[in-house]
Amino acid sequence: MKEVPRQTTSLPYDALLKAAKDIGLRRLEAAVLRFPSAKSNYAVCSATLEADSGVIYRETATVVPASSSGTAQATALDSACVKAKALVLEAFTGIKCKPTEPTSEPAQTGKCIAAMPTGAASTSAPIPLEPCAECGALLTQGNVDFSMKLFKRPLCVACQINTAASN
């Protein structure tokens, strides 16, 4: 397995994906957790990365559509999935994904559309950190950070969806 030196520079999404493959990316998947709608106007996606070593990384990303049009909602959904994949690739490689300018078209090649955080972002720990306040499931740092921002308590993805649907 090749070692990629930790860098402070950023790479385009395609180069970041290649770097991850070079150091042992086994599997990268994205799942839609929330479709934007009139009631909850944001898209949420989760990405899971499995390394050859068996370590699992998970990150979640949220994007608000620019408008309530179907095209804007589709773009937001696509952007949330790409952003989640970029975040998990960043956590795995230690290299930042270079953001690109947003477009009105959904991403066809997997470029980073949504702006990446510029501050000190917490990376997803491969081990659980604390339990869900509702069901007790163990959470990663990404789950905790996301749910604390939106719900003011640590919640797993399923409990986040249930809590949001009941509001």
Number of C-alpha atoms within 10 A of each C-alpha: 8 10 11 13 9 10 11 9 9 15 17 16 25 15 13 21 20 11 20 24 18 14 16 18 21 15 12 18 13 19 15 16 20 18 15 21 14 7 8 13 17 19 25 23 24 26 24 18 23 19 17 14 9 12 14 19 23 27 27 27 25 21 22 19 22 14 11 13 11 12 15 18 23 19 25 28 27 24 29 32 30 25 32 27 29 31 30 27 28 21 21 25 22 19 22 23 24 18 19 14 9 15 10 11 11 19 16 7 9 18 21 27 24 24 15 17 10 7 6 6 11 11 18 23 18 16 13 15 14 16 16 21 13 14 11 12 15 17 20 21 20 24 24 23 19 21 20 13 10 12 12 11 16 26 28 23 19 14 17 21 13 11 13 13 10 7 7
